[in-house]
């Protein structure tokens, strides 16, 4: 039976594992556990999905709890996809960030068609400054 948590920390190893099982690991620095740990340390909303003691989904976001929430990572183990877990993680992340926030994300190429299916609106005016490292 699946359960969700907004108050259960995870380790860098758990995060890396679910990123790899979701394919998001292709786009995250999974070979650098210290960097992954820093990502976990500085995100301020973490919602997790569990099948017993197995982490099967995670949403990691940054928010001011007043105006905006940037959902940086949404990962669901491929074996658990198509069960509504991602949608529930997005809903719980938005709820945790507060009713006055707008939830914003950049879709991974493999997920670009997913977000409209769960009710998110595409926005054409996104701009990016890429990392220097």
OpenMM code with the backbone's topology and positions (N, CA, C; nanometers):
from openmm import Vec3, app, unit

residues = "UNK UNK UNK UNK UNK UNK UNK UNK UNK UNK UNK UNK UNK UNK UNK UNK UNK UNK UNK UNK UNK UNK UNK UNK UNK UNK UNK UNK UNK UNK UNK UNK UNK UNK UNK UNK UNK UNK UNK UNK UNK UNK UNK UNK UNK UNK UNK UNK UNK UNK UNK UNK UNK UNK UNK UNK UNK UNK UNK UNK UNK UNK UNK UNK UNK UNK UNK UNK UNK UNK UNK UNK UNK UNK UNK UNK UNK UNK UNK UNK UNK UNK UNK UNK UNK UNK UNK UNK UNK UNK UNK UNK UNK UNK UNK UNK UNK UNK UNK UNK UNK UNK UNK UNK UNK UNK UNK UNK UNK UNK UNK UNK UNK UNK UNK UNK UNK UNK UNK UNK UNK UNK UNK UNK UNK UNK UNK UNK UNK UNK UNK UNK UNK".split()
positions = [
    Vec3(0.0837, -0.1182, 0.0000),
    Vec3(0.0000, 0.0000, 0.0000),
    Vec3(0.0883, 0.1246, 0.0000),
    Vec3(0.0606, 0.2170, -0.0893),
    Vec3(0.1397, 0.3395, -0.1002),
    Vec3(0.1013, 0.4391, 0.0078),
    Vec3(0.2017, 0.5110, 0.0567),
    Vec3(0.1755, 0.6230, 0.1463),
    Vec3(0.2705, 0.7368, 0.1105),
    Vec3(0.2264, 0.8573, 0.1425),
    Vec3(0.2989, 0.9791, 0.1082),
    Vec3(0.3417, 1.0489, 0.2364),
    Vec3(0.4545, 1.1179, 0.2288),
    Vec3(0.5049, 1.1891, 0.3464),
    Vec3(0.5609, 1.3246, 0.3055),
    Vec3(0.5378, 1.4224, 0.3898),
    Vec3(0.5965, 1.5551, 0.3706),
    Vec3(0.6969, 1.5857, 0.4811),
    Vec3(0.7155, 1.4907, 0.5702),
    Vec3(0.8022, 1.5129, 0.6856),
    Vec3(0.9041, 1.4014, 0.7055),
    Vec3(0.9322, 1.3288, 0.5996),
    Vec3(1.0251, 1.2159, 0.6093),
    Vec3(1.1489, 1.2448, 0.5254),
    Vec3(1.2612, 1.2754, 0.5909),
    Vec3(1.3842, 1.3012, 0.5139),
    Vec3(1.4336, 1.1748, 0.4444),
    Vec3(1.5091, 1.1964, 0.3387),
    Vec3(1.5701, 1.0844, 0.2670),
    Vec3(1.7197, 1.1084, 0.2556),
    Vec3(1.7927, 1.0024, 0.2320),
    Vec3(1.9371, 1.0137, 0.2150),
    Vec3(1.9697, 1.0427, 0.0686),
    Vec3(2.0901, 1.0878, 0.0459),
    Vec3(2.1360, 1.1085, -0.0917),
    Vec3(2.1311, 0.9771, -0.1692),
    Vec3(2.1674, 0.8670, -0.1039),
    Vec3(2.1653, 0.7360, -0.1714),
    Vec3(2.0229, 0.6975, -0.2119),
    Vec3(1.9251, 0.7221, -0.1259),
    Vec3(1.7855, 0.6927, -0.1604),
    Vec3(1.7394, 0.7790, -0.2773),
    Vec3(1.7764, 0.9064, -0.2745),
    Vec3(1.7377, 0.9988, -0.3806),
    Vec3(1.7994, 0.9556, -0.5138),
    Vec3(1.9283, 0.9248, -0.5120),
    Vec3(1.9973, 0.8795, -0.6334),
    Vec3(1.9313, 0.7529, -0.6872),
    Vec3(1.8974, 0.6610, -0.5987),
    Vec3(1.8361, 0.5353, -0.6406),
    Vec3(1.7033, 0.5605, -0.7119),
    Vec3(1.6166, 0.6418, -0.6541),
    Vec3(1.4869, 0.6660, -0.7183),
    Vec3(1.5032, 0.7508, -0.8445),
    Vec3(1.5987, 0.8409, -0.8473),
    Vec3(1.6254, 0.9162, -0.9703),
    Vec3(1.6624, 0.8203, -1.0829),
    Vec3(1.7495, 0.7249, -1.0534),
    Vec3(1.7902, 0.6273, -1.1553),
    Vec3(1.6761, 0.5350, -1.1958),
    Vec3(1.5922, 0.4968, -1.1027),
    Vec3(1.4801, 0.4090, -1.1352),
    Vec3(1.3696, 0.4820, -1.2106),
    Vec3(1.3767, 0.6148, -1.2141),
    Vec3(1.2754, 0.6944, -1.2837),
    Vec3(1.3238, 0.7434, -1.4199),
    Vec3(1.4459, 0.7296, -1.4505),
    Vec3(1.5188, 0.7843, -1.5660),
    Vec3(1.5572, 0.9306, -1.5491),
    Vec3(1.5108, 0.9980, -1.4438),
    Vec3(1.5538, 1.1364, -1.4222),
    Vec3(1.7026, 1.1418, -1.3882),
    Vec3(1.7573, 1.0283, -1.3456),
    Vec3(1.8997, 1.0205, -1.3173),
    Vec3(1.9855, 1.0570, -1.4375),
    Vec3(1.9298, 1.0436, -1.5583),
    Vec3(2.0018, 1.0827, -1.6805),
    Vec3(2.0285, 1.2324, -1.6826),
    Vec3(1.9495, 1.3097, -1.6075),
    Vec3(1.9559, 1.4557, -1.6125),
    Vec3(1.9969, 1.5181, -1.4788),
    Vec3(2.0416, 1.4372, -1.3861),
    Vec3(2.0814, 1.4854, -1.2541),
    Vec3(2.2221, 1.4361, -1.2237),
    Vec3(2.2949, 1.5057, -1.1336),
    Vec3(2.4343, 1.4693, -1.1045),
    Vec3(2.4451, 1.3496, -1.0092),
    Vec3(2.3913, 1.2349, -1.0524),
    Vec3(2.3855, 1.1175, -0.9644),
    Vec3(2.5235, 1.0584, -0.9326),
    Vec3(2.6238, 1.0926, -1.0084),
    Vec3(2.7593, 1.0442, -0.9801),
    Vec3(2.8299, 1.1298, -0.8756),
    Vec3(2.7617, 1.2320, -0.8239),
    Vec3(2.8193, 1.3246, -0.7267),
    Vec3(2.7296, 1.3298, -0.6028),
    Vec3(2.7430, 1.2308, -0.5122),
    Vec3(2.6562, 1.2247, -0.3942),
    Vec3(2.6602, 1.3504, -0.3072),
    Vec3(2.7750, 1.4173, -0.3000),
    Vec3(2.7836, 1.5397, -0.2194),
    Vec3(2.6942, 1.6493, -0.2788),
    Vec3(2.6929, 1.6589, -0.4092),
    Vec3(2.6072, 1.7585, -0.4755),
    Vec3(2.4594, 1.7231, -0.4572),
    Vec3(2.4267, 1.5949, -0.4683),
    Vec3(2.2898, 1.5491, -0.4442),
    Vec3(2.2485, 1.5840, -0.3013),
    Vec3(2.3382, 1.5622, -0.2050),
    Vec3(2.3071, 1.5956, -0.0660),
    Vec3(2.2822, 1.7448, -0.0496),
    Vec3(2.3605, 1.8272, -0.1170),
    Vec3(2.3386, 1.9715, -0.1119),
    Vec3(2.2023, 2.0073, -0.1705),
    Vec3(2.1638, 1.9402, -0.2771),
    Vec3(2.0314, 1.9620, -0.3359),
    Vec3(1.9222, 1.9314, -0.2329),
    Vec3(1.9379, 1.8207, -0.1618),
    Vec3(1.8401, 1.7842, -0.0598),
    Vec3(1.8407, 1.8830, 0.0563),
    Vec3(1.9595, 1.9259, 0.0960),
    Vec3(1.9716, 2.0171, 0.2102),
    Vec3(1.9058, 2.1521, 0.1851),
    Vec3(1.9055, 2.1968, 0.0603),
    Vec3(1.8602, 2.3331, 0.0325),
    Vec3(1.7231, 2.3433, -0.0331),
    Vec3(1.6643, 2.2322, -0.0719),
    Vec3(1.5247, 2.2358, -0.1131),
    Vec3(1.4410, 2.2517, 0.0135),
    Vec3(1.3286, 2.3203, 0.0058),
    Vec3(1.2523, 2.3374, 0.1300),
    Vec3(1.1157, 2.2698, 0.1278),
    Vec3(1.0847, 2.1958, 0.0223),
    Vec3(0.9665, 2.1092, 0.0216),
    Vec3(1.0101, 1.9748, -0.0371),
    Vec3(0.9892, 1.8710, 0.0398),
    Vec3(1.0206, 1.7355, -0.0051),
    Vec3(0.8987, 1.6486, 0.0233),
    Vec3(0.8423, 1.5933, -0.0826),
    Vec3(0.7284, 1.5022, -0.0695),
    Vec3(0.7729, 1.3676, -0.1246),
    Vec3(0.7463, 1.2631, -0.0502),
    Vec3(0.7914, 1.1308, -0.0903),
    Vec3(0.6743, 1.0339, -0.0981),
    Vec3(0.6901, 0.9339, -0.1845),
    Vec3(0.5929, 0.8258, -0.1980),
    Vec3(0.6635, 0.6956, -0.1634),
    Vec3(0.5986, 0.6142, -0.0818),
    Vec3(0.6597, 0.4923, -0.0298),
    Vec3(0.5693, 0.3719, -0.0530),
    Vec3(0.6299, 0.2625, -0.0904),
    Vec3(0.5634, 0.1327, -0.0931),
    Vec3(0.6279, 0.0546, 0.0199),
    Vec3(0.5646, 0.0557, 0.1357),
    Vec3(0.6279, 0.0016, 0.2558),
    Vec3(0.7462, 0.0890, 0.2915),
    Vec3(0.8638, 0.0300, 0.2911),
    Vec3(0.9867, 0.1052, 0.3218),
    Vec3(1.0666, 0.1402, 0.1969),
    Vec3(1.0100, 0.1150, 0.0794),
    Vec3(1.0788, 0.1429, -0.0470),
    Vec3(1.0327, 0.2778, -0.1009),
    Vec3(1.1283, 0.3671, -0.1222),
    Vec3(1.0991, 0.4975, -0.1823),
    Vec3(1.0698, 0.4762, -0.3304),
    Vec3(0.9487, 0.5133, -0.3737),
    Vec3(0.9109, 0.4912, -0.5136),
    Vec3(0.8850, 0.6222, -0.5878),
    Vec3(0.8807, 0.7335, -0.5154),
    Vec3(0.8595, 0.8613, -0.5810),
    Vec3(0.9032, 0.9756, -0.4920),
    Vec3(0.9440, 1.0852, -0.5563),
    Vec3(0.9880, 1.2019, -0.4809),
    Vec3(0.9593, 1.3283, -0.5603),
    Vec3(0.9228, 1.4319, -0.4871),
    Vec3(0.9101, 1.5661, -0.5417),
    Vec3(0.9952, 1.6568, -0.4538),
    Vec3(1.0874, 1.7290, -0.5166),
    Vec3(1.1756, 1.8209, -0.4428),
    Vec3(1.1544, 1.9596, -0.4998),
    Vec3(1.1212, 2.0562, -0.4119),
    Vec3(1.0872, 2.1898, -0.4591),
    Vec3(1.1488, 2.2977, -0.3708),
    Vec3(1.1521, 2.4180, -0.4272),
    Vec3(1.1982, 2.5367, -0.3570),
    Vec3(1.0858, 2.6391, -0.3625),
    Vec3(1.0518, 2.6971, -0.2474),
    Vec3(0.9406, 2.7905, -0.2442),
    Vec3(0.9628, 2.9003, -0.1419),
    Vec3(0.8905, 3.0103, -0.1602),
    Vec3(0.8873, 3.1173, -0.0601),
    Vec3(0.7602, 3.1085, 0.0243),
    Vec3(0.6755, 3.0079, -0.0014),
    Vec3(0.5514, 2.9825, 0.0698),
    Vec3(0.4508, 3.0972, 0.0600),
    Vec3(0.4702, 3.1846, -0.0374),
    Vec3(0.3835, 3.3010, -0.0489),
    Vec3(0.3435, 3.3340, -0.1926),
    Vec3(0.4369, 3.3145, -0.2869),
    Vec3(0.4115, 3.3572, -0.4245),
    Vec3(0.4420, 3.2492, -0.5277),
    Vec3(0.5569, 3.1837, -0.5123),
    Vec3(0.5936, 3.0853, -0.6138),
    Vec3(0.6570, 2.9617, -0.5515),
    Vec3(0.6492, 2.8531, -0.6264),
    Vec3(0.7114, 2.7268, -0.5886),
    Vec3(0.7708, 2.6666, -0.7154),
    Vec3(0.9008, 2.6419, -0.7129),
    Vec3(0.9675, 2.5789, -0.8267),
    Vec3(0.9864, 2.4316, -0.7957),
    Vec3(0.9173, 2.3471, -0.8702),
    Vec3(0.9296, 2.2030, -0.8537),
    Vec3(1.0496, 2.1586, -0.9377),
    Vec3(1.1586, 2.1327, -0.8716),
    Vec3(1.2840, 2.1029, -0.9406),
    Vec3(1.2941, 1.9577, -0.9852),
    Vec3(1.2473, 1.8655, -0.9015),
    Vec3(1.2605, 1.7231, -0.9328),
    Vec3(1.1291, 1.6515, -0.9047),
    Vec3(1.0801, 1.5804, -1.0036),
    Vec3(0.9657, 1.4910, -0.9868),
    Vec3(1.0082, 1.3579, -1.0460),
    Vec3(1.0227, 1.2587, -0.9601),
    Vec3(1.0717, 1.1289, -1.0048),
    Vec3(0.9834, 1.0185, -0.9479),
    Vec3(0.9397, 0.9294, -1.0361),
    Vec3(0.8637, 0.8115, -0.9946),
    Vec3(0.9292, 0.6900, -1.0595),
    Vec3(0.9584, 0.5920, -0.9781),
    Vec3(1.0145, 0.4655, -1.0254),
    Vec3(0.9331, 0.4186, -1.1461),
    Vec3(1.0017, 0.3823, -1.2549),
    Vec3(0.9311, 0.3395, -1.3770),
    Vec3(0.8327, 0.2255, -1.3510),
    Vec3(0.8634, 0.1368, -1.2574),
    Vec3(0.7748, 0.0246, -1.2271),
    Vec3(0.6460, 0.0703, -1.1585),
    Vec3(0.6423, 0.1939, -1.1101),
    Vec3(0.5257, 0.2465, -1.0395),
    Vec3(0.4540, 0.3568, -1.1170),
    Vec3(0.5001, 0.3865, -1.2373),
    Vec3(0.4365, 0.4921, -1.3153),
    Vec3(0.2994, 0.4487, -1.3647),
    Vec3(0.2183, 0.5454, -1.4031),
    Vec3(0.0816, 0.5244, -1.4532),
    Vec3(-0.0139, 0.4781, -1.3434),
    Vec3(0.0157, 0.5191, -1.2198),
    Vec3(-0.0712, 0.4877, -1.1060),
    Vec3(-0.1180, 0.6137, -1.0345),
    Vec3(-0.0857, 0.7307, -1.0890),
    Vec3(-0.1272, 0.8558, -1.0267),
    Vec3(-0.0320, 0.9086, -0.9213),
    Vec3(0.0832, 0.8451, -0.9062),
    Vec3(0.1791, 0.8858, -0.8030),
    Vec3(0.2367, 1.0237, -0.8336),
    Vec3(0.2786, 1.0461, -0.9575),
    Vec3(0.3344, 1.1764, -0.9942),
    Vec3(0.2340, 1.2877, -0.9720),
    Vec3(0.1119, 1.2670, -1.0149),
    Vec3(0.0072, 1.3684, -0.9966),
    Vec3(-0.0139, 1.3975, -0.8487),
    Vec3(-0.0172, 1.2942, -0.7663),
    Vec3(-0.0359, 1.3131, -0.6222),
    Vec3(0.0832, 1.3870, -0.5616),
    Vec3(0.2044, 1.3552, -0.6049),
    Vec3(0.3229, 1.4262, -0.5557),
    Vec3(0.3163, 1.5743, -0.5920),
    Vec3(0.2733, 1.6061, -0.7135),
    Vec3(0.2595, 1.7460, -0.7554),
    Vec3(0.1542, 1.8148, -0.6684),
    Vec3(0.0396, 1.7512, -0.6488),
    Vec3(-0.0665, 1.8104, -0.5660),
    Vec3(-0.0185, 1.8369, -0.4240),
    Vec3(0.0491, 1.7404, -0.3644),
    Vec3(0.0970, 1.7570, -0.2272),
    Vec3(0.2067, 1.8619, -0.2173),
    Vec3(0.2896, 1.8722, -0.3204),
    Vec3(0.3935, 1.9755, -0.3232),
    Vec3(0.3293, 2.1134, -0.3284),
    Vec3(0.2303, 2.1294, -0.4147),
    Vec3(0.1618, 2.2579, -0.4266),
    Vec3(0.0908, 2.2911, -0.2960),
    Vec3(0.0273, 2.1939, -0.2363),
    Vec3(-0.0405, 2.2143, -0.1078),
    Vec3(0.0589, 2.2571, 0.0004),
    Vec3(0.1739, 2.1909, 0.0064),
    Vec3(0.2750, 2.2227, 0.1079),
    Vec3(0.3342, 2.3617, 0.0890),
    Vec3(0.3386, 2.4075, -0.0358),
    Vec3(0.3984, 2.5395, -0.0619),
    Vec3(0.3020, 2.6530, -0.0307),
    Vec3(0.1746, 2.6237, -0.0201),
    Vec3(0.0772, 2.7246, 0.0208),
    Vec3(-0.0207, 2.7607, -0.0883),
    Vec3(-0.1418, 2.7997, -0.0483),
    Vec3(-0.2487, 2.8270, -0.1450),
    Vec3(-0.2264, 2.9508, -0.2314),
    Vec3(-0.1348, 3.0376, -0.1932),
    Vec3(-0.1098, 3.1578, -0.2719),
    Vec3(0.0032, 3.1399, -0.3726),
    Vec3(0.0630, 3.0210, -0.3776),
    Vec3(0.1767, 3.0009, -0.4673),
    Vec3(0.1328, 2.9506, -0.6044),
    Vec3(0.2120, 2.9863, -0.7025),
    Vec3(0.2023, 2.9286, -0.8360),
    Vec3(0.3131, 2.8260, -0.8467),
    Vec3(0.2773, 2.7046, -0.8852),
    Vec3(0.3773, 2.5996, -0.9007),
    Vec3(0.4324, 2.6052, -1.0426),
    Vec3(0.5646, 2.6061, -1.0518),
    Vec3(0.6365, 2.6215, -1.1786),
    Vec3(0.7354, 2.5058, -1.1914),
    Vec3(0.7532, 2.4554, -1.3125),
    Vec3(0.8568, 2.3544, -1.3351),
    Vec3(0.9038, 2.3592, -1.4791),
    Vec3(1.0203, 2.3031, -1.5009),
    Vec3(1.0718, 2.2805, -1.6357),
    Vec3(1.0625, 2.1304, -1.6612),
    Vec3(0.9918, 2.0917, -1.7622),
    Vec3(0.9712, 1.9497, -1.7901),
    Vec3(1.0958, 1.8879, -1.8530),
    Vec3(1.1305, 1.7699, -1.8057),
    Vec3(1.2327, 1.6908, -1.8727),
    Vec3(1.1779, 1.6521, -2.0097),
    Vec3(1.2633, 1.6398, -2.1093),
    Vec3(1.2146, 1.6070, -2.2438),
    Vec3(1.1214, 1.4863, -2.2489),
    Vec3(1.1495, 1.3823, -2.1708),
    Vec3(1.0659, 1.2631, -2.1720),
    Vec3(0.9304, 1.2852, -2.1037),
    Vec3(0.9159, 1.3957, -2.0300),
    Vec3(0.7931, 1.4200, -1.9535),
    Vec3(0.7102, 1.5352, -2.0074),
    Vec3(0.7508, 1.5932, -2.1180),
    Vec3(0.6845, 1.7141, -2.1674),
    Vec3(0.5353, 1.6925, -2.1963),
    Vec3(0.4974, 1.5734, -2.2355),
    Vec3(0.3561, 1.5458, -2.2636),
    Vec3(0.2785, 1.5032, -2.1392),
    Vec3(0.3478, 1.4763, -2.0304),
    Vec3(0.2833, 1.4306, -1.9076),
    Vec3(0.2078, 1.5425, -1.8355),
    Vec3(0.2694, 1.6568, -1.8226),
    Vec3(0.2143, 1.7622, -1.7371),
    Vec3(0.0781, 1.8146, -1.7816),
    Vec3(0.0514, 1.8331, -1.9091),
    Vec3(-0.0851, 1.8732, -1.9469),
    Vec3(-0.1900, 1.7683, -1.9064),
    Vec3(-0.1521, 1.6427, -1.9034),
    Vec3(-0.2453, 1.5355, -1.8663),
    Vec3(-0.2891, 1.5444, -1.7202),
    Vec3(-0.2068, 1.6090, -1.6362),
    Vec3(-0.2443, 1.6214, -1.4951),
    Vec3(-0.2947, 1.7623, -1.4627),
    Vec3(-0.3274, 1.8365, -1.5669),
    Vec3(-0.3922, 1.9654, -1.5466),
    Vec3(-0.3021, 2.0870, -1.5436),
    Vec3(-0.1747, 2.0707, -1.5754),
    Vec3(-0.0848, 2.1858, -1.5760),
    Vec3(-0.0912, 2.2552, -1.7113),
    Vec3(-0.0741, 2.3850, -1.7072),
    Vec3(-0.0801, 2.4686, -1.8271),
    Vec3(0.0612, 2.4952, -1.8785),
    Vec3(0.0798, 2.4800, -2.0087),
    Vec3(0.2087, 2.5084, -2.0717),
    Vec3(0.2286, 2.6601, -2.0762),
    Vec3(0.3500, 2.7036, -2.0481),
    Vec3(0.3826, 2.8459, -2.0515),
    Vec3(0.4986, 2.8654, -2.1481),
    Vec3(0.4823, 2.9501, -2.2426),
    Vec3(0.5819, 2.9666, -2.3490),
    Vec3(0.6967, 3.0625, -2.3145),
    Vec3(0.6844, 3.1406, -2.2079),
    Vec3(0.7841, 3.2449, -2.1794),
    Vec3(0.8788, 3.2029, -2.0685),
    Vec3(0.9498, 3.0962, -2.0887),
    Vec3(1.0490, 3.0510, -1.9924),
    Vec3(1.1876, 3.0807, -2.0474),
    Vec3(1.2737, 3.1273, -1.9612),
    Vec3(1.4111, 3.1590, -2.0020),
    Vec3(1.5082, 3.0944, -1.9049),
    Vec3(1.6238, 3.0557, -1.9539),
    Vec3(1.7192, 2.9795, -1.8754),
    Vec3(1.8594, 3.0363, -1.8935),
    Vec3(1.9322, 3.0492, -1.7830),
    Vec3(2.0766, 3.0709, -1.7866),
    Vec3(2.1369, 2.9380, -1.7423),
    Vec3(2.2128, 2.8739, -1.8261),
    Vec3(2.2669, 2.7411, -1.7949),
    Vec3(2.3829, 2.7481, -1.6970),
    Vec3(2.4063, 2.6371, -1.6296),
    Vec3(2.5166, 2.6250, -1.5330),
    Vec3(2.6509, 2.6480, -1.6013),
    Vec3(2.7439, 2.6990, -1.5266),
    Vec3(2.8783, 2.7155, -1.5815),
    Vec3(2.9625, 2.5906, -1.5557),
    Vec3(2.9170, 2.5032, -1.4675),
    Vec3(2.9885, 2.3760, -1.4389),
    Vec3(2.8947, 2.2601, -1.4516),
] * unit.nanometer
topology = app.Topology()
chain = topology.addChain("A")
for resn in residues:
    res = topology.addResidue(resn, chain)
    for name in ("N", "CA", "C"):
        topology.addAtom(name, app.Element.getBySymbol(name[0]), res)
